[in-house]
Amino acid sequence: MIYGEKNVAITGIGLSEVGRPAQASPRELALRACLAAIQDAGLNRSDIDGIATWPGFLGGTSGMSDVAIHDIRIGLDLKLNWFTSGRETPGQFGAIFDAIGAINAGFARHVLVFRAISEASARKRNRNVILYGVQERASGIHEWLAPFGAVSPVSWFALYAQRHFYEFGTTREQLAHIALNARRNARRNPAAPMRDPLDLDTYLSARMISSPLCLFDCDVPIDAAVALVLSHKDAARDLRNQVLRFEAIGSAIRRGDTWFRPDDLTETSSHDAAAMMWSRTDLTPAAVDVAELYDGFSILTLLWLEALGFCGRGESGPYVEGGHRIALDGELPLNTHGGQLSGGRLHGLGFAHEACVQLWGRGGARQVQPQPRVAVAAAGLGVGFTGCLLIVRD
Amino acid sequence: MTVAANFDDETWCKGKPLPAVTPESEAFWTGGRDQKLMIARCGDCGRLHHPPLPICPHCQSWSVAPVPVSGEGVVVSYTINHQAWLPNMQVPFAIAYVSLCEQSDVWLLSNIVDCRPDQVQIGMRVRCRFVQHEDVWLPVFFPAGDDT
């Protein structure tokens, strides 16, 4: 079996200003992140011959995705062989999986992968923008959700959390440690927007949004952009940074999960993606030095810890209890930049960025010691929208 | 059917967008006109699925048609939503996945009504009733009241 991801390396990363809101426009943020990633790789703009982005231009009022590929292509005067975007992918890492495929197919050698988001500005303009937007009638997935007031993903995922509490005895005190750990790490990350101290009492007394999820279980809207350069491994060796190789990826879905109809609320398509990833490597969860796991809502991180095999089904509550195991100096440092809960909602790609920061030893006050060699990153939500990556520094 | 004195259908409807009814979903959203909860059923294997598809996801038969079910179910999970996401939305209210008694892997996302939100529990037996608004009859669920 040929595992094409092993032929692909991450050679550069870039992150824009992170604002609530930002001074710069979404396009400026995206252009700055892309340029930073190209320069970080030690490449010239003329070396970039592909672009992949998730979800691609959406427009509207939500701030979800206001930058198009042509904004980057024309702004940076790129000569491309290949480009793609699209939102129906195995989670927000879909653009990474596309880029790996294109590099293996020989469509492109150095692919820019970016994500720009401007949800902080959107909320300043209109409090009611949320993902649902302003539709006259609810259509698509919303036909089955919005008529019952389930217009925010927090309600959709609160249903997962409540079931986890019921089946396994998970408590708010346990779930809190996903948020508290994120805040502790964000306080060591100068780019993180949420840096005030957060303790258990404050968490437990916070406003409930959709039970059992409270304010601190929800990630923070920001304006920012993040970019990665993915290169063929043969083209990566002579570049500026030590080679970070994709050891394995997981994109599988083998069950009927959708946004409005899960098969099971505590074992989801995240398990399929994780099983695929581990089937493509000799490494095991014990080899992982640092984990960057999606926390759009705190419960999703618990579900990823189980899906990836760091603990058994239903055991993630006790696993994170007390927070020591997942701290920067614990056995599995988790969401080292503050995740999206405190580092801001870069909506997936930020977790791949932070995995690279840690593997390259650039974490500053939040750097895991000794410098990690193996990182896992996961994005998506268990609703038929999940993907994960295993990245290694040889 | 008894309705709790403190529960008001008109208030419940406020701020909740109505569905864009399609030919495939029309039976589901309008069955309440005849007090019937209409769920897609395969004419060959007999299994139900929801939301409706033109093909049976279990046996790949094309002979799928909506049929009335009892409207009895069990709460699989729930959340009490406290945030007014849209203008006029009245909070709090209970959102739940309800599994149908005819086939436990058929789940409806709906609301639990006619009780205080904090009375909702996983495993609670519930029954369907309808709230009409414009051209749709929204199936919501209320406690069956026979839990022991």
HADDOCK unambig.tbl for C-alpha pairs under 7 A between the chains (distance, minus, plus):
assign (segid A and resid 128 and name CA) (segid B and resid 85 and name CA) 6.39 0.50 0.50
assign (segid A and resid 128 and name CA) (segid B and resid 86 and name CA) 5.89 0.50 0.50
assign (segid A and resid 137 and name CA) (segid B and resid 17 and name CA) 5.99 0.50 0.50
assign (segid A and resid 137 and name CA) (segid B and resid 18 and name CA) 5.38 0.50 0.50
assign (segid A and resid 137 and name CA) (segid B and resid 19 and name CA) 5.29 0.50 0.50
assign (segid A and resid 137 and name CA) (segid B and resid 20 and name CA) 4.93 0.50 0.50
assign (segid A and resid 138 and name CA) (segid B and resid 17 and name CA) 6.10 0.50 0.50
assign (segid A and resid 138 and name CA) (segid B and resid 18 and name CA) 6.02 0.50 0.50
assign (segid A and resid 138 and name CA) (segid B and resid 19 and name CA) 4.57 0.50 0.50
assign (segid A and resid 138 and name CA) (segid B and resid 20 and name CA) 5.33 0.50 0.50
assign (segid A and resid 139 and name CA) (segid B and resid 19 and name CA) 6.34 0.50 0.50
assign (segid A and resid 139 and name CA) (segid B and resid 20 and name CA) 5.29 0.50 0.50
assign (segid A and resid 143 and name CA) (segid B and resid 19 and name CA) 4.89 0.50 0.50
assign (segid A and resid 143 and name CA) (segid B and resid 20 and name CA) 6.41 0.50 0.50
assign (segid A and resid 145 and name CA) (segid B and resid 109 and name CA) 6.75 0.50 0.50
assign (segid A and resid 146 and name CA) (segid B and resid 16 and name CA) 6.43 0.50 0.50
assign (segid A and resid 146 and name CA) (segid B and resid 17 and name CA) 5.86 0.50 0.50
assign (segid A and resid 147 and name CA) (segid B and resid 16 and name CA) 5.33 0.50 0.50
assign (segid A and resid 147 and name CA) (segid B and resid 17 and name CA) 5.12 0.50 0.50
assign (segid A and resid 147 and name CA) (segid B and resid 18 and name CA) 5.10 0.50 0.50
assign (segid A and resid 147 and name CA) (segid B and resid 19 and name CA) 6.02 0.50 0.50
assign (segid A and resid 148 and name CA) (segid B and resid 16 and name CA) 6.44 0.50 0.50
assign (segid A and resid 148 and name CA) (segid B and resid 95 and name CA) 6.96 0.50 0.50
assign (segid A and resid 148 and name CA) (segid B and resid 110 and name CA) 5.59 0.50 0.50
assign (segid A and resid 148 and name CA) (segid B and resid 111 and name CA) 5.98 0.50 0.50
assign (segid A and resid 149 and name CA) (segid B and resid 16 and name CA) 5.20 0.50 0.50
assign (segid A and resid 155 and name CA) (segid B and resid 79 and name CA) 6.64 0.50 0.50
assign (segid A and resid 155 and name CA) (segid B and resid 81 and name CA) 6.61 0.50 0.50
assign (segid A and resid 158 and name CA) (segid B and resid 79 and name CA) 5.91 0.50 0.50
assign (segid A and resid 159 and name CA) (segid B and resid 77 and name CA) 5.54 0.50 0.50
assign (segid A and resid 159 and name CA) (segid B and resid 78 and name CA) 5.37 0.50 0.50
assign (segid A and resid 159 and name CA) (segid B and resid 79 and name CA) 5.71 0.50 0.50
assign (segid A and resid 162 and name CA) (segid B and resid 77 and name CA) 6.29 0.50 0.50
assign (segid A and resid 162 and name CA) (segid B and resid 78 and name CA) 6.62 0.50 0.50
assign (segid A and resid 162 and name CA) (segid B and resid 79 and name CA) 6.95 0.50 0.50
assign (segid A and resid 163 and name CA) (segid B and resid 77 and name CA) 5.48 0.50 0.50
assign (segid A and resid 208 and name CA) (segid B and resid 82 and name CA) 6.52 0.50 0.50
assign (segid A and resid 209 and name CA) (segid B and resid 81 and name CA) 6.16 0.50 0.50
assign (segid A and resid 209 and name CA) (segid B and resid 82 and name CA) 5.18 0.50 0.50
assign (segid A and resid 209 and name CA) (segid B and resid 83 and name CA) 5.54 0.50 0.50
assign (segid A and resid 210 and name CA) (segid B and resid 79 and name CA) 5.89 0.50 0.50
assign (segid A and resid 210 and name CA) (segid B and resid 80 and name CA) 5.33 0.50 0.50
assign (segid A and resid 210 and name CA) (segid B and resid 81 and name CA) 4.15 0.50 0.50
assign (segid A and resid 210 and name CA) (segid B and resid 82 and name CA) 5.71 0.50 0.50
assign (segid A and resid 211 and name CA) (segid B and resid 79 and name CA) 5.13 0.50 0.50
assign (segid A and resid 211 and name CA) (segid B and resid 80 and name CA) 5.15 0.50 0.50
assign (segid A and resid 211 and name CA) (segid B and resid 81 and name CA) 6.52 0.50 0.50
assign (segid A and resid 212 and name CA) (segid B and resid 79 and name CA) 6.97 0.50 0.50
